[in-house]
């Protein structure tokens, strides 16, 4: 029942944004669904910068243009936009889905209001800073492979993603290979925050009702850190193994069919030959 109420509230927020009447609650809902995986308000940098007091650091008109289409600002040679890309190690913020002028204005109002608080609700998940252990990484690998189920019923990572050492056939190909994701997201804070609130449409839809808990995030982050530390590289033999397995399966299937039906043509010919011989 709670999930239905939350889904209904989110639908109402999207509807109100679409007609240009974004409210503070709409902005808060939108920020939770689309921004917290890369940004905090007062919690430090993730993939993107900490947005606390951003409206004091940049002019509001510039922020509106940048949020609307960051890549266009970079293509135009805007110095600040290019600096933000460099600070994010080349990661470019995608245009927020459904970001109308009314919504962007409401988001900037929300950031100003949250920046004035001693502790913003968007400060970010307080993840463990305990050193990773071998046991943490092993548990994270089990979550990744699905040999240990996730507490809230989410799917195993391997169903959509590949990484190092996941067997002869590798992982799924729907999502990107995650061997270097720990480095791309700039360490445990960025990695953990992304796992807490995935920003991609597919991941958000899958995990919105099946979120990872803090202990699962810690274990998975330890596993991805180990992948990066070990320098896991792509294994081209996985695709070759998959192709060879498919070819072998096809040959085996044909052999079985030939064995089962080896007398089929003879069984058809014999009555015909016998009939012709009898009439002769």
Secondary structure, DSSP 8 states (H G I E B T S, - for coil): -HHHHHHHHHHHHHHHHHTT---HHHHHHHHHHHTTTT--SSS--SSS---TTHHHHS-HHHHHHHHH-HHHHHHTT-HHHHHHHHHTTT------TT--HHHHHHHHHHHHHHHTSSS-TTS------S---HHHHHHHHHHHHTSS--TT----GGGT---TTS-TT---SSS---TTHHHHTTSHHHHHHHHHS--SHHHHHHHSSS---HHHHHHHHHHHHHHHHHT----THHHHHHHHHHHHHHHHHHHHHHHHTTTHHHHHHHHHHHHHHHH-
